Amino acid sequence: MSLTESFTGSLAGSRILIGISGGIAAYKTAELVRRLTERQAQVRVVMTDSAKAFITPLTLQAVSGAPVSDTLLDPAAEAGMGHIELAKWAQLIVVAPASANTLARLASGLADDLLSTLCLASPAQLAVAPAMNQQMYAHPATQDNLAVLAQRNTLVWGPGQGAQACGDIGSGRMLEPMELVGLIEDYFTPHAQPFAGIKLMLTAGPTREALDPVRFISNHSSGKMGFSLAAAAAHLGAEVTLVSGPVTLATPAGVTRLEVESAAQMHATVMAHIAEQQIFIACAAVADYAPKTVAKQKIKKTADRDNMVIELVKNPDIVADVAALPNKPFTVGFAAETHDLAQYARDKLTRKGLDMIAANHIGLADHGFNSDTNALSVFWSNGQTELGLANKSALARQLLTLITEHYNDRS
Ligand code: C5P
C-alpha cells in the first residue's frame, strides 16, 4: 500500500483554504499543507505580503499542487479562481500561522488584502492557529481579539507552549503541523450525536438582585462555562435551552436562549419549562440572597447616615427545587469552592438531591470565574473523577461525556 492510499480517511475530497500570515512559524505550514494533500484534501494557499518574507509562494505551490494566491486585485488571478469563488469553494479556512496583526485585522473585520477579504466573504468555518512572541500573545489587545473571534465561533487552535524562535519561553508557539492535521481531521469527522432527541436545559451566568432602580447585588460569573456546555450539548445533538443571566456572550449555534436578571426570574423561567427536559445542568452563579425590599427610587446618600443595613432574604434554590420534582430530569449542579472542595461538593450532592456535581476551585489561578480555562472534580453517588485543567470547551465535552454515561445508566 502506498503512503497516499493509507490515508483515505475523513479528509479525502475536503476543500481547505490555508491562510499564511507573517511569522517564523510559516515554514512549518509547508509541512502542514503536505500532510493534508497526502490525506487527499484539496488545499489552496493564500499568503499575506509579510508571509512571503518567511517562505516563498513557490514552495507552497509545490506542496499544495495549486497556484498560490496573494493579491486581491490581480486580473490574472481573478481570471483563474477569483476571490469570491475561492471564498465559496472553501469548507474550512485555517490561518496558520495567525500573527498578532492578522488576528487584530480579522477581529476588526478588515478587508484590505486577499486573506482578510476571503475570511469576510466566506461562509466557511474559520480556524486560527496563533503564533507570536509570548509577550505579544499575553498582551490584552491580542487576548481581546482572540476573545472576539472565539465569540464569533472562530476555532482558536493553540498556541502551544515552549521555546520560541526569539529565545523567549512561554505561550505563543504555533501548534505542530501534525497537531493541526489532527484538529482538521476532527473537524471533518462526523460526530456521534449521543444527545440526539434529548432536551437539555442549562442555567448560566450571574443573577442580579436589585436594591433600587440603579443598583444591584451580583457576582463575577462570566457565563463562559455554561455557554461552552450549551454549545457542546447542541453540537452533540441535544435540543438546548439556555436560561442566562446578564452576560456579554453570543448565543451558541442551535441554542434557544431565555434571558433573565434575578434569581426569582431564573427560578420561574426554569420551572415553566422543566417538565419537558430530560437533563438539567445548573451552571449559573445564582445569588443566594436578595434584598428584602427594592426601593422604588434611587437610595440617596444623606449627611446624617454613615451606616446602612440592607436586609436580605434567601432566594429559591433552583437546582434543589428541580431535583425535588416527582419526575425530575437528570440533574447536575456546580459547586465553586475556595477550600474543602470534595467535602462541600459531596454534601451539596446529597443535600440538594443531585445526580452529579461538578466542583471547581475558584481560589486557584486559571480556575473558574471569568477564566477561559477550568478544572473540575466531578462527583456522583458512588464515584468521582477529575477533569484536568483545560479550556472550557474541551472541559464541556468531557463533562457531557460523563453525563451521557450516567444518564444512560440511570434509564
Ligand atoms: O449552594 P450553592 O450556591 O453553592 O450551590 C451551587 C449550585 O446550586 C450550582 O449548580 C448553582 O447553579 C445552583 N444554585 C441554584 N439556585 C440557587 C443557588 C445555587 O440553582 N439559588
Boltz pocket constraint, residues with backbone or C-beta under 6 A from the ligand:
constraints:
  - pocket:
      binder: B
      contacts: [[A, 203], [A, 263], [A, 282], [A, 283], [A, 284], [A, 285], [A, 286], [A, 287], [A, 288], [A, 315], [A, 316], [A, 317], [A, 318], [A, 319], [A, 320], [A, 332], [A, 333], [A, 334], [A, 335], [A, 336], [A, 348]]
      max_distance: 6.0
